[in-house]
Amino acid sequence: MLDIDTIRNDFPILREKVYGKPLVYLDNAATTHKPQSVLDRVINHYSRQNSNCHRGAHFLSEQASAAYESARESVRSFINAQSPAEIIFTRGTTESINLVAESFGRKFVRADDEIIITQMEHHSNIVPWQRLCESRGARLKVLPMNKKGMLKLDRLSKLITENTKLLCVSYVSNTLGIVNPIREIIDLAHRYDVAVLVDAAQAVQHIPLDVQEMDCDFLAFSGHKMYAETGIGVLYGKQRWLEAMPPYQSGGGMIGNVGLRESTYAELPLKFEAGTANAAGAISLQAAIDYLQEIGLDAIVNYENELINRAVESIASLEGVIVYGDFPQRCGVVSFNLENAHPYDVGMILDKLAIAVRSGNHCAQPLMEHLGISGTVRISLALYNTPQEIDKLIAGVEKCRDMIGSRYVTTK
Ligand code: PLP
């Protein structure tokens, strides 16, 4: 059992009022709020040990470097990577995916090779692959979804050919909340010698991850979606891939020796971390991991599962509401529309009730096209949300329906 009152108390922003009302924050897939312990660790870093890491031999620089590397070790242990060399700090999921597209792409993708993505990806896991394929003369293939919002996995082995180099797939869809059967997908791809990149941006905060057990080749996530600061993220990569890949960006910190005509590069993981490191961000990520582990990941998973089931059942039971996706395992997210009401109108009315949701295409335009709509209202949960907040949402959606949708409602 989670002590939700205590947990909510850990997040100062949850005490803020919006239009004079208590905030109901249901936009956690966009970004989560930060507990006091994360904020304190960042302040402590800047107040007591701020210095450029891996640059100086003086006391503060050594402290900052040690703190940064200790954060890397926390991430390693959190996702059970084999070695800290496999943990690259980036700005977030987007940069992690761009790093692989640029570096793996430069080394391993040639004309007529193929990259496979899926129809449900976030734009961050689509556009870098389009650009790579364009620059290399490679082909982008798409694993489609069915009407229920599930990937058509029976098509995957037919899509793969001997030219397929990489499959890029999200663990959890940011729009539908479906949990893809990631082990099954990775096993299948590996049977054909295809490497797999997992976009875990919407999984890492809800599902315990074990990259060795998953056997993924790459995994990307963002700190700000798991209670840490913005501007910090992670790329996990199997060491043998990262060793073989060329640097992504170049400059200070990623070098061995620099001459005027040529240079050598640092060992992993620094080879991929050009420029001044975001030490405060990494430390905030470590603090967020500590926070989640102190509460207990199993307890969080159980609580969030109950909450999401309650949310989806209550929303689906409302007349005149369409819930998108029909699948066995859902995580964190519910997308819906009020019949004949624009999602932006629903979002705006909910906002006036101090309920923060997201309206729009959620950076997943191909998925919207598949659904035949331009957008949805999306709620996304975090460990500090409560059943009472779901009740407020339901009352809010009913109010929206009364205001803008009622004359169109068809009885189910
Ligand atoms: N992938 C998924 C599934 C996401 O939900 C998001 C953000 O919403 C991203 C990638 C991009 O994350 P970021 O903007 O933190 O880089």
Boltz pocket constraint, residues with backbone or C-beta under 6 A from the ligand:
constraints:
  - pocket:
      binder: B
      contacts: [[A, 29], [A, 30], [A, 91], [A, 92], [A, 93], [A, 94], [A, 95], [A, 122], [A, 124], [A, 125], [A, 170], [A, 172], [A, 173], [A, 174], [A, 199], [A, 201], [A, 202], [A, 222]]
      max_distance: 6.0
